[in-house]
């Protein structure tokens, strides 16, 4: 791995961390900008950069650095946001296959990545809170749909604008 790729991984890791602090608190899961930056890491850096960026983010949070929206520590991965956090890994990988040249691919892979985040988060909430699937969807997905749609559109627009420059760093 070259220095430019390492710098790009660090950049996207930092953006994801910043995104976790830009939040609107809602119980049991806050609205954050993490997913925007995970999608951007995938679109702009590809699957490898996105996966490493999210992996480092999760590692830093798990060892106790306060990078998650609720702070830091391994226990947070088992709290209400744990399913969403862990689902960021496969979501980053999926978004990485969206590329940045064809909008339909970006939309498709962005929707798939978002669906994976919801699948992990909602199923974990259902288990953790011992609630029905419809209740988990009501608190863990429905309040976020519009915002996630906006974040997906913004990620696509930003990636289309800046991806050529970012990808040139990887060459």
PyMOL commands that place a pseudoatom at each C-alpha (Angstrom):
pseudoatom trace, name=CA, resn=UNK, resi=1, chain=A, elem=C, hetatm=0, pos=[0.000, 0.000, 0.000]
pseudoatom trace, name=CA, resn=UNK, resi=2, chain=A, elem=C, hetatm=0, pos=[1.437, 3.348, -0.984]
pseudoatom trace, name=CA, resn=UNK, resi=3, chain=A, elem=C, hetatm=0, pos=[1.519, 6.539, 1.047]
pseudoatom trace, name=CA, resn=UNK, resi=4, chain=A, elem=C, hetatm=0, pos=[-1.290, 8.160, -0.934]
pseudoatom trace, name=CA, resn=UNK, resi=5, chain=A, elem=C, hetatm=0, pos=[-3.660, 5.272, -0.280]
pseudoatom trace, name=CA, resn=UNK, resi=6, chain=A, elem=C, hetatm=0, pos=[-2.793, 5.376, 3.443]
pseudoatom trace, name=CA, resn=UNK, resi=7, chain=A, elem=C, hetatm=0, pos=[-3.499, 9.113, 3.456]
pseudoatom trace, name=CA, resn=UNK, resi=8, chain=A, elem=C, hetatm=0, pos=[-6.835, 8.541, 1.739]
pseudoatom trace, name=CA, resn=UNK, resi=9, chain=A, elem=C, hetatm=0, pos=[-7.822, 5.856, 4.269]
pseudoatom trace, name=CA, resn=UNK, resi=10, chain=A, elem=C, hetatm=0, pos=[-6.913, 8.226, 7.099]
pseudoatom trace, name=CA, resn=UNK, resi=11, chain=A, elem=C, hetatm=0, pos=[-8.896, 11.037, 5.459]
pseudoatom trace, name=CA, resn=UNK, resi=12, chain=A, elem=C, hetatm=0, pos=[-12.065, 8.957, 5.103]
pseudoatom trace, name=CA, resn=UNK, resi=13, chain=A, elem=C, hetatm=0, pos=[-11.645, 7.546, 8.624]
pseudoatom trace, name=CA, resn=UNK, resi=14, chain=A, elem=C, hetatm=0, pos=[-11.465, 11.122, 9.922]
pseudoatom trace, name=CA, resn=UNK, resi=15, chain=A, elem=C, hetatm=0, pos=[-14.552, 12.120, 7.932]
pseudoatom trace, name=CA, resn=UNK, resi=16, chain=A, elem=C, hetatm=0, pos=[-16.513, 9.187, 9.365]
pseudoatom trace, name=CA, resn=UNK, resi=17, chain=A, elem=C, hetatm=0, pos=[-15.444, 10.209, 12.878]
pseudoatom trace, name=CA, resn=UNK, resi=18, chain=A, elem=C, hetatm=0, pos=[-16.492, 13.813, 12.246]
pseudoatom trace, name=CA, resn=UNK, resi=19, chain=A, elem=C, hetatm=0, pos=[-19.775, 12.518, 10.818]
pseudoatom trace, name=CA, resn=UNK, resi=20, chain=A, elem=C, hetatm=0, pos=[-20.520, 10.677, 14.047]
pseudoatom trace, name=CA, resn=UNK, resi=21, chain=A, elem=C, hetatm=0, pos=[-20.367, 13.965, 15.965]
pseudoatom trace, name=CA, resn=UNK, resi=22, chain=A, elem=C, hetatm=0, pos=[-22.704, 15.801, 13.597]
pseudoatom trace, name=CA, resn=UNK, resi=23, chain=A, elem=C, hetatm=0, pos=[-25.896, 14.362, 14.996]
pseudoatom trace, name=CA, resn=UNK, resi=24, chain=A, elem=C, hetatm=0, pos=[-29.472, 14.860, 15.978]
pseudoatom trace, name=CA, resn=UNK, resi=25, chain=A, elem=C, hetatm=0, pos=[-30.168, 12.830, 19.113]
pseudoatom trace, name=CA, resn=UNK, resi=26, chain=A, elem=C, hetatm=0, pos=[-33.166, 10.517, 18.806]
pseudoatom trace, name=CA, resn=UNK, resi=27, chain=A, elem=C, hetatm=0, pos=[-33.860, 7.544, 21.028]
pseudoatom trace, name=CA, resn=UNK, resi=28, chain=A, elem=C, hetatm=0, pos=[-32.680, 4.835, 20.666]
pseudoatom trace, name=CA, resn=UNK, resi=29, chain=A, elem=C, hetatm=0, pos=[-30.449, 5.762, 17.671]
pseudoatom trace, name=CA, resn=UNK, resi=30, chain=A, elem=C, hetatm=0, pos=[-29.281, 9.296, 16.713]
pseudoatom trace, name=CA, resn=UNK, resi=31, chain=A, elem=C, hetatm=0, pos=[-29.242, 10.698, 13.190]
pseudoatom trace, name=CA, resn=UNK, resi=32, chain=A, elem=C, hetatm=0, pos=[-25.616, 11.212, 12.113]
pseudoatom trace, name=CA, resn=UNK, resi=33, chain=A, elem=C, hetatm=0, pos=[-23.604, 11.884, 8.972]
pseudoatom trace, name=CA, resn=UNK, resi=34, chain=A, elem=C, hetatm=0, pos=[-21.550, 8.681, 9.287]
pseudoatom trace, name=CA, resn=UNK, resi=35, chain=A, elem=C, hetatm=0, pos=[-23.421, 6.969, 6.480]
pseudoatom trace, name=CA, resn=UNK, resi=36, chain=A, elem=C, hetatm=0, pos=[-22.780, 9.905, 4.136]
pseudoatom trace, name=CA, resn=UNK, resi=37, chain=A, elem=C, hetatm=0, pos=[-19.042, 9.541, 4.627]
pseudoatom trace, name=CA, resn=UNK, resi=38, chain=A, elem=C, hetatm=0, pos=[-19.118, 5.746, 4.430]
pseudoatom trace, name=CA, resn=UNK, resi=39, chain=A, elem=C, hetatm=0, pos=[-20.835, 6.035, 1.036]
pseudoatom trace, name=CA, resn=UNK, resi=40, chain=A, elem=C, hetatm=0, pos=[-18.329, 8.672, -0.055]
pseudoatom trace, name=CA, resn=UNK, resi=41, chain=A, elem=C, hetatm=0, pos=[-15.420, 6.469, 0.993]
pseudoatom trace, name=CA, resn=UNK, resi=42, chain=A, elem=C, hetatm=0, pos=[-16.849, 3.685, -1.139]
pseudoatom trace, name=CA, resn=UNK, resi=43, chain=A, elem=C, hetatm=0, pos=[-17.660, 5.791, -4.175]
pseudoatom trace, name=CA, resn=UNK, resi=44, chain=A, elem=C, hetatm=0, pos=[-14.423, 7.757, -4.148]
pseudoatom trace, name=CA, resn=UNK, resi=45, chain=A, elem=C, hetatm=0, pos=[-11.908, 5.310, -2.745]
pseudoatom trace, name=CA, resn=UNK, resi=46, chain=A, elem=C, hetatm=0, pos=[-13.300, 1.992, -3.916]
pseudoatom trace, name=CA, resn=UNK, resi=47, chain=A, elem=C, hetatm=0, pos=[-14.002, -1.114, -1.844]
pseudoatom trace, name=CA, resn=UNK, resi=48, chain=A, elem=C, hetatm=0, pos=[-10.533, -1.504, -0.333]
pseudoatom trace, name=CA, resn=UNK, resi=49, chain=A, elem=C, hetatm=0, pos=[-10.157, 2.081, 0.893]
pseudoatom trace, name=CA, resn=UNK, resi=50, chain=A, elem=C, hetatm=0, pos=[-13.742, 2.157, 2.179]
pseudoatom trace, name=CA, resn=UNK, resi=51, chain=A, elem=C, hetatm=0, pos=[-13.399, -1.137, 4.033]
pseudoatom trace, name=CA, resn=UNK, resi=52, chain=A, elem=C, hetatm=0, pos=[-10.120, -0.107, 5.655]
pseudoatom trace, name=CA, resn=UNK, resi=53, chain=A, elem=C, hetatm=0, pos=[-11.496, 3.319, 6.612]
pseudoatom trace, name=CA, resn=UNK, resi=54, chain=A, elem=C, hetatm=0, pos=[-14.548, 1.841, 8.331]
pseudoatom trace, name=CA, resn=UNK, resi=55, chain=A, elem=C, hetatm=0, pos=[-12.469, -0.953, 9.880]
pseudoatom trace, name=CA, resn=UNK, resi=56, chain=A, elem=C, hetatm=0, pos=[-10.083, 1.543, 11.444]
pseudoatom trace, name=CA, resn=UNK, resi=57, chain=A, elem=C, hetatm=0, pos=[-13.013, 3.668, 12.637]
pseudoatom trace, name=CA, resn=UNK, resi=58, chain=A, elem=C, hetatm=0, pos=[-14.620, 0.657, 14.339]
pseudoatom trace, name=CA, resn=UNK, resi=59, chain=A, elem=C, hetatm=0, pos=[-11.297, -0.453, 15.814]
pseudoatom trace, name=CA, resn=UNK, resi=60, chain=A, elem=C, hetatm=0, pos=[-10.617, 3.009, 17.267]
pseudoatom trace, name=CA, resn=UNK, resi=61, chain=A, elem=C, hetatm=0, pos=[-14.072, 3.073, 18.814]
pseudoatom trace, name=CA, resn=UNK, resi=62, chain=A, elem=C, hetatm=0, pos=[-13.824, -0.471, 20.128]
pseudoatom trace, name=CA, resn=UNK, resi=63, chain=A, elem=C, hetatm=0, pos=[-10.540, 0.228, 21.942]
pseudoatom trace, name=CA, resn=UNK, resi=64, chain=A, elem=C, hetatm=0, pos=[-12.154, 3.144, 23.732]
pseudoatom trace, name=CA, resn=UNK, resi=65, chain=A, elem=C, hetatm=0, pos=[-11.450, 6.258, 21.717]
pseudoatom trace, name=CA, resn=UNK, resi=66, chain=A, elem=C, hetatm=0, pos=[-14.614, 8.398, 21.729]
pseudoatom trace, name=CA, resn=UNK, resi=67, chain=A, elem=C, hetatm=0, pos=[-15.250, 8.244, 17.979]
pseudoatom trace, name=CA, resn=UNK, resi=68, chain=A, elem=C, hetatm=0, pos=[-18.781, 6.822, 18.066]
pseudoatom trace, name=CA, resn=UNK, resi=69, chain=A, elem=C, hetatm=0, pos=[-21.733, 9.170, 18.461]
pseudoatom trace, name=CA, resn=UNK, resi=70, chain=A, elem=C, hetatm=0, pos=[-22.170, 7.774, 21.989]
pseudoatom trace, name=CA, resn=UNK, resi=71, chain=A, elem=C, hetatm=0, pos=[-18.480, 7.839, 22.939]
pseudoatom trace, name=CA, resn=UNK, resi=72, chain=A, elem=C, hetatm=0, pos=[-16.135, 4.893, 22.715]
pseudoatom trace, name=CA, resn=UNK, resi=73, chain=A, elem=C, hetatm=0, pos=[-15.585, 1.411, 24.003]
pseudoatom trace, name=CA, resn=UNK, resi=74, chain=A, elem=C, hetatm=0, pos=[-16.287, -2.159, 23.014]
pseudoatom trace, name=CA, resn=UNK, resi=75, chain=A, elem=C, hetatm=0, pos=[-19.567, -2.160, 24.966]
pseudoatom trace, name=CA, resn=UNK, resi=76, chain=A, elem=C, hetatm=0, pos=[-21.082, 0.380, 22.560]
pseudoatom trace, name=CA, resn=UNK, resi=77, chain=A, elem=C, hetatm=0, pos=[-20.899, -2.239, 19.829]
pseudoatom trace, name=CA, resn=UNK, resi=78, chain=A, elem=C, hetatm=0, pos=[-23.435, -4.176, 21.896]
pseudoatom trace, name=CA, resn=UNK, resi=79, chain=A, elem=C, hetatm=0, pos=[-25.697, -1.196, 22.586]
pseudoatom trace, name=CA, resn=UNK, resi=80, chain=A, elem=C, hetatm=0, pos=[-28.597, 0.103, 20.485]
pseudoatom trace, name=CA, resn=UNK, resi=81, chain=A, elem=C, hetatm=0, pos=[-26.313, 1.455, 17.748]
pseudoatom trace, name=CA, resn=UNK, resi=82, chain=A, elem=C, hetatm=0, pos=[-24.112, -1.653, 17.564]
pseudoatom trace, name=CA, resn=UNK, resi=83, chain=A, elem=C, hetatm=0, pos=[-25.955, -3.287, 14.681]
pseudoatom trace, name=CA, resn=UNK, resi=84, chain=A, elem=C, hetatm=0, pos=[-25.702, -0.125, 12.618]
pseudoatom trace, name=CA, resn=UNK, resi=85, chain=A, elem=C, hetatm=0, pos=[-22.024, 0.341, 13.429]
pseudoatom trace, name=CA, resn=UNK, resi=86, chain=A, elem=C, hetatm=0, pos=[-21.039, -3.206, 12.496]
pseudoatom trace, name=CA, resn=UNK, resi=87, chain=A, elem=C, hetatm=0, pos=[-23.152, -3.035, 9.334]
pseudoatom trace, name=CA, resn=UNK, resi=88, chain=A, elem=C, hetatm=0, pos=[-21.018, -0.116, 8.155]
pseudoatom trace, name=CA, resn=UNK, resi=89, chain=A, elem=C, hetatm=0, pos=[-18.308, -2.634, 7.167]
pseudoatom trace, name=CA, resn=UNK, resi=90, chain=A, elem=C, hetatm=0, pos=[-20.281, -4.553, 4.537]
pseudoatom trace, name=CA, resn=UNK, resi=91, chain=A, elem=C, hetatm=0, pos=[-22.027, -1.313, 3.510]
pseudoatom trace, name=CA, resn=UNK, resi=92, chain=A, elem=C, hetatm=0, pos=[-18.670, 0.322, 2.761]
pseudoatom trace, name=CA, resn=UNK, resi=93, chain=A, elem=C, hetatm=0, pos=[-17.631, -2.655, 0.680]
pseudoatom trace, name=CA, resn=UNK, resi=94, chain=A, elem=C, hetatm=0, pos=[-20.898, -2.594, -1.274]
pseudoatom trace, name=CA, resn=UNK, resi=95, chain=A, elem=C, hetatm=0, pos=[-20.728, 1.175, -1.876]
pseudoatom trace, name=CA, resn=UNK, resi=96, chain=A, elem=C, hetatm=0, pos=[-17.179, 0.687, -3.130]
pseudoatom trace, name=CA, resn=UNK, resi=97, chain=A, elem=C, hetatm=0, pos=[-18.516, -1.283, -6.081]
pseudoatom trace, name=CA, resn=UNK, resi=98, chain=A, elem=C, hetatm=0, pos=[-20.764, 1.630, -7.070]
pseudoatom trace, name=CA, resn=UNK, resi=99, chain=A, elem=C, hetatm=0, pos=[-17.939, 3.577, -8.641]
pseudoatom trace, name=CA, resn=UNK, resi=100, chain=A, elem=C, hetatm=0, pos=[-18.523, 7.187, -9.596]
pseudoatom trace, name=CA, resn=UNK, resi=101, chain=A, elem=C, hetatm=0, pos=[-18.989, 7.222, -13.351]
pseudoatom trace, name=CA, resn=UNK, resi=102, chain=A, elem=C, hetatm=0, pos=[-22.512, 5.832, -13.735]
pseudoatom trace, name=CA, resn=UNK, resi=103, chain=A, elem=C, hetatm=0, pos=[-25.243, 7.345, -11.633]
pseudoatom trace, name=CA, resn=UNK, resi=104, chain=A, elem=C, hetatm=0, pos=[-27.486, 4.283, -11.859]
pseudoatom trace, name=CA, resn=UNK, resi=105, chain=A, elem=C, hetatm=0, pos=[-24.685, 2.140, -10.349]
pseudoatom trace, name=CA, resn=UNK, resi=106, chain=A, elem=C, hetatm=0, pos=[-24.114, 4.655, -7.591]
pseudoatom trace, name=CA, resn=UNK, resi=107, chain=A, elem=C, hetatm=0, pos=[-27.825, 4.735, -6.762]
pseudoatom trace, name=CA, resn=UNK, resi=108, chain=A, elem=C, hetatm=0, pos=[-28.129, 0.942, -6.867]
pseudoatom trace, name=CA, resn=UNK, resi=109, chain=A, elem=C, hetatm=0, pos=[-25.068, 0.218, -4.732]
pseudoatom trace, name=CA, resn=UNK, resi=110, chain=A, elem=C, hetatm=0, pos=[-25.865, 3.129, -2.391]
pseudoatom trace, name=CA, resn=UNK, resi=111, chain=A, elem=C, hetatm=0, pos=[-29.361, 1.752, -1.827]
pseudoatom trace, name=CA, resn=UNK, resi=112, chain=A, elem=C, hetatm=0, pos=[-27.957, -1.735, -1.248]
pseudoatom trace, name=CA, resn=UNK, resi=113, chain=A, elem=C, hetatm=0, pos=[-25.392, -0.369, 1.226]
pseudoatom trace, name=CA, resn=UNK, resi=114, chain=A, elem=C, hetatm=0, pos=[-28.095, 1.571, 3.065]
pseudoatom trace, name=CA, resn=UNK, resi=115, chain=A, elem=C, hetatm=0, pos=[-30.337, -1.510, 3.142]
pseudoatom trace, name=CA, resn=UNK, resi=116, chain=A, elem=C, hetatm=0, pos=[-27.497, -3.510, 4.710]
pseudoatom trace, name=CA, resn=UNK, resi=117, chain=A, elem=C, hetatm=0, pos=[-27.104, -0.848, 7.409]
pseudoatom trace, name=CA, resn=UNK, resi=118, chain=A, elem=C, hetatm=0, pos=[-30.835, -0.991, 8.134]
pseudoatom trace, name=CA, resn=UNK, resi=119, chain=A, elem=C, hetatm=0, pos=[-30.804, -4.788, 8.138]
pseudoatom trace, name=CA, resn=UNK, resi=120, chain=A, elem=C, hetatm=0, pos=[-27.999, -4.894, 10.704]
pseudoatom trace, name=CA, resn=UNK, resi=121, chain=A, elem=C, hetatm=0, pos=[-29.362, -2.070, 12.817]
pseudoatom trace, name=CA, resn=UNK, resi=122, chain=A, elem=C, hetatm=0, pos=[-33.033, -3.011, 12.861]
pseudoatom trace, name=CA, resn=UNK, resi=123, chain=A, elem=C, hetatm=0, pos=[-32.394, -6.693, 13.484]
pseudoatom trace, name=CA, resn=UNK, resi=124, chain=A, elem=C, hetatm=0, pos=[-30.033, -5.831, 16.354]
pseudoatom trace, name=CA, resn=UNK, resi=125, chain=A, elem=C, hetatm=0, pos=[-32.571, -3.408, 17.867]
pseudoatom trace, name=CA, resn=UNK, resi=126, chain=A, elem=C, hetatm=0, pos=[-35.271, -6.087, 17.644]
pseudoatom trace, name=CA, resn=UNK, resi=127, chain=A, elem=C, hetatm=0, pos=[-33.038, -8.541, 19.491]
pseudoatom trace, name=CA, resn=UNK, resi=128, chain=A, elem=C, hetatm=0, pos=[-31.575, -6.101, 22.023]
pseudoatom trace, name=CA, resn=UNK, resi=129, chain=A, elem=C, hetatm=0, pos=[-34.827, -4.394, 22.990]
pseudoatom trace, name=CA, resn=UNK, resi=130, chain=A, elem=C, hetatm=0, pos=[-36.970, -7.554, 22.691]
pseudoatom trace, name=CA, resn=UNK, resi=131, chain=A, elem=C, hetatm=0, pos=[-39.476, -5.798, 20.449]
pseudoatom trace, name=CA, resn=UNK, resi=132, chain=A, elem=C, hetatm=0, pos=[-41.383, -6.891, 17.364]
pseudoatom trace, name=CA, resn=UNK, resi=133, chain=A, elem=C, hetatm=0, pos=[-39.989, -6.406, 13.885]
pseudoatom trace, name=CA, resn=UNK, resi=134, chain=A, elem=C, hetatm=0, pos=[-42.584, -3.737, 13.124]
pseudoatom trace, name=CA, resn=UNK, resi=135, chain=A, elem=C, hetatm=0, pos=[-41.621, -1.852, 16.292]
pseudoatom trace, name=CA, resn=UNK, resi=136, chain=A, elem=C, hetatm=0, pos=[-37.918, -2.113, 15.411]
pseudoatom trace, name=CA, resn=UNK, resi=137, chain=A, elem=C, hetatm=0, pos=[-38.620, -0.781, 11.922]
pseudoatom trace, name=CA, resn=UNK, resi=138, chain=A, elem=C, hetatm=0, pos=[-40.733, 2.034, 13.403]
pseudoatom trace, name=CA, resn=UNK, resi=139, chain=A, elem=C, hetatm=0, pos=[-37.918, 3.243, 15.693]
pseudoatom trace, name=CA, resn=UNK, resi=140, chain=A, elem=C, hetatm=0, pos=[-34.840, 2.067, 13.809]
pseudoatom trace, name=CA, resn=UNK, resi=141, chain=A, elem=C, hetatm=0, pos=[-35.623, 2.750, 10.157]
pseudoatom trace, name=CA, resn=UNK, resi=142, chain=A, elem=C, hetatm=0, pos=[-38.663, 4.895, 9.396]
pseudoatom trace, name=CA, resn=UNK, resi=143, chain=A, elem=C, hetatm=0, pos=[-37.382, 8.083, 11.106]
pseudoatom trace, name=CA, resn=UNK, resi=144, chain=A, elem=C, hetatm=0, pos=[-34.205, 7.875, 9.025]
pseudoatom trace, name=CA, resn=UNK, resi=145, chain=A, elem=C, hetatm=0, pos=[-35.500, 7.181, 5.509]
pseudoatom trace, name=CA, resn=UNK, resi=146, chain=A, elem=C, hetatm=0, pos=[-35.787, 10.772, 4.275]
pseudoatom trace, name=CA, resn=UNK, resi=147, chain=A, elem=C, hetatm=0, pos=[-32.463, 11.807, 5.774]
pseudoatom trace, name=CA, resn=UNK, resi=148, chain=A, elem=C, hetatm=0, pos=[-30.707, 8.770, 4.351]
pseudoatom trace, name=CA, resn=UNK, resi=149, chain=A, elem=C, hetatm=0, pos=[-32.181, 9.531, 0.945]
pseudoatom trace, name=CA, resn=UNK, resi=150, chain=A, elem=C, hetatm=0, pos=[-30.774, 13.053, 1.172]
pseudoatom trace, name=CA, resn=UNK, resi=151, chain=A, elem=C, hetatm=0, pos=[-27.390, 11.718, 2.319]
pseudoatom trace, name=CA, resn=UNK, resi=152, chain=A, elem=C, hetatm=0, pos=[-27.338, 9.267, -0.593]
pseudoatom trace, name=CA, resn=UNK, resi=153, chain=A, elem=C, hetatm=0, pos=[-28.047, 12.049, -3.077]
pseudoatom trace, name=CA, resn=UNK, resi=154, chain=A, elem=C, hetatm=0, pos=[-25.401, 14.260, -1.494]
pseudoatom trace, name=CA, resn=UNK, resi=155, chain=A, elem=C, hetatm=0, pos=[-22.836, 11.440, -1.519]
pseudoatom trace, name=CA, resn=UNK, resi=156, chain=A, elem=C, hetatm=0, pos=[-23.501, 10.845, -5.223]
pseudoatom trace, name=CA, resn=UNK, resi=157, chain=A, elem=C, hetatm=0, pos=[-23.203, 14.551, -6.041]
pseudoatom trace, name=CA, resn=UNK, resi=158, chain=A, elem=C, hetatm=0, pos=[-19.965, 14.978, -4.062]
pseudoatom trace, name=CA, resn=UNK, resi=159, chain=A, elem=C, hetatm=0, pos=[-18.433, 11.808, -5.465]
pseudoatom trace, name=CA, resn=UNK, resi=160, chain=A, elem=C, hetatm=0, pos=[-19.237, 12.817, -9.035]
pseudoatom trace, name=CA, resn=UNK, resi=161, chain=A, elem=C, hetatm=0, pos=[-17.673, 16.210, -8.399]
pseudoatom trace, name=CA, resn=UNK, resi=162, chain=A, elem=C, hetatm=0, pos=[-14.460, 15.105, -6.673]
pseudoatom trace, name=CA, resn=UNK, resi=163, chain=A, elem=C, hetatm=0, pos=[-13.812, 11.443, -7.527]
pseudoatom trace, name=CA, resn=UNK, resi=164, chain=A, elem=C, hetatm=0, pos=[-11.502, 12.066, -10.473]
pseudoatom trace, name=CA, resn=UNK, resi=165, chain=A, elem=C, hetatm=0, pos=[-9.137, 14.020, -8.211]
pseudoatom trace, name=CA, resn=UNK, resi=166, chain=A, elem=C, hetatm=0, pos=[-9.304, 11.458, -5.423]
pseudoatom trace, name=CA, resn=UNK, resi=167, chain=A, elem=C, hetatm=0, pos=[-8.843, 8.485, -7.756]
pseudoatom trace, name=CA, resn=UNK, resi=168, chain=A, elem=C, hetatm=0, pos=[-5.799, 10.203, -9.302]
pseudoatom trace, name=CA, resn=UNK, resi=169, chain=A, elem=C, hetatm=0, pos=[-4.182, 9.953, -5.867]
pseudoatom trace, name=CA, resn=UNK, resi=170, chain=A, elem=C, hetatm=0, pos=[-4.590, 6.178, -5.983]
pseudoatom trace, name=CA, resn=UNK, resi=171, chain=A, elem=C, hetatm=0, pos=[-2.825, 5.783, -9.339]
for i in range(1, 171): cmd.bond("trace and resi %d" % i, "trace and resi %d" % (i + 1))
show_as sticks, trace
zoom trace
